[in-house]
C-alpha cells in the first residue's frame, strides 16, 4: 500500500444556480455531489497494484469533507482508470491516512 496527498481535481466550482445544482448529478457518489467545490486536496490510498483503494477530500482547513468508499459512495478516484503513476503529489504516512480516515466517520461497505 502507498499513500499520497494530491491537489489534482481540487478546483471544482460551487454550483451557483438551481439548474446547476439540479444537474450536478453524481450517481456513484450521492453524498459527494454538492461538496466537490469544498475539496482543496485529496488523500489517496493505493492498493498493491497501484489502483486507488480509499480516498478523502480535504477542505482548506484540512478537515475531511468527503470520503469513500462507503455504504453510499463508491469514490471519485476509485471510479477512474488512473493509477499511482498518473498522480502528482506528496507521499504521506499510513498512520496519518488512518488517523484522518478515523475522523471521517466513514462506514466501509
C-alpha positions in Angstrom: 0.0 0.0 0.0 1.1 3.6 -0.7 -0.5 6.9 0.4 -0.4 10.3 -1.4 -1.7 13.8 -0.9 -2.6 15.5 -4.2 -4.2 18.7 -5.5 -5.4 17.2 -8.7 -9.1 18.0 -9.3 -9.4 20.2 -6.3 -10.7 23.2 -8.3 -14.4 22.5 -8.7 -16.7 25.5 -8.6 -19.8 25.6 -6.5 -23.0 25.3 -8.5 -24.4 28.8 -8.3 -27.9 28.4 -9.8 -30.7 26.0 -9.1 -30.3 24.5 -12.5 -26.6 23.7 -11.9 -27.4 22.2 -8.5 -30.1 20.1 -10.1 -27.9 18.9 -12.9 -24.8 18.2 -10.8 -25.6 14.6 -10.6 -23.1 12.0 -9.4 -25.0 8.8 -9.0 -21.9 6.8 -7.8 -21.3 9.3 -5.0 -24.5 10.9 -3.9 -23.2 12.5 -0.7 -20.2 14.0 -2.6 -22.5 15.7 -5.1 -22.6 19.2 -3.7 -19.3 19.1 -1.8 -16.7 18.8 -4.6 -16.2 22.6 -4.5 -15.0 22.3 -0.9 -12.2 20.0 -1.7 -8.7 21.6 -1.8 -6.6 18.4 -1.6 -7.1 14.6 -1.7 -5.6 11.8 0.4 -5.5 8.6 -1.6 -4.6 5.1 -0.6 -3.4 2.8 -3.4 -3.5 -0.9 -3.4 -0.6 -3.2 -4.2 -1.3 -2.9 -8.0 -1.3 0.9 -7.8 -5.0 1.5 -8.1 -6.9 3.9 -5.8 -8.4 2.0 -2.9 -9.7 4.6 -0.4 -9.9 8.4 -0.7 -10.6 11.5 1.3 -11.3 15.1 0.1 -10.0 17.8 2.5 -11.1 21.4 2.7 -8.9 24.4 3.2 -8.6 23.7 7.0 -7.5 20.1 6.3 -10.8 18.6 7.5 -12.4 15.7 5.7 -15.4 16.7 3.7 -15.9 13.6 1.6 -14.5 10.1 1.9 -15.0 6.8 0.2 -15.8 4.1 -0.5 -18.6 3.9 1.9 -22.1 2.4 2.1 -23.4 5.2 -0.1 -20.4 6.4 -2.1 -18.2 4.4 -4.4 -15.4 7.1 -4.6 -14.3 9.7 -7.1 -10.8 8.3 -7.8 -11.9 4.7 -7.4 -14.2 5.2 -10.3 -11.3 6.4 -12.6 -8.9 4.3 -14.5 -5.9 6.2 -13.0 -3.1 4.5 -11.2 -0.5 5.8 -8.7 1.9 6.7 -11.6 -0.8 9.1 -13.0 -0.8 11.2 -9.9 1.5 14.0 -8.7 1.7 14.9 -5.1 3.5 14.2 -1.8 3.7 10.8 0.0 2.0 10.7 3.3 2.3 8.1 6.1 -0.1 5.2 6.6 -0.6 6.4 10.2 -1.7 9.9 9.0 -4.1 8.4 6.5 -5.6 6.1 9.1 -5.9 8.9 11.6 -7.8 11.0 9.0 -9.9 8.1 7.9 -11.0 7.5 11.5 -12.1 11.1 11.8 -14.1 10.9 8.6 -16.8 8.7 10.2 -17.0 6.6 7.1 -18.5 3.2 7.4 -16.8 0.9 4.8 -19.1 -1.2 2.6 
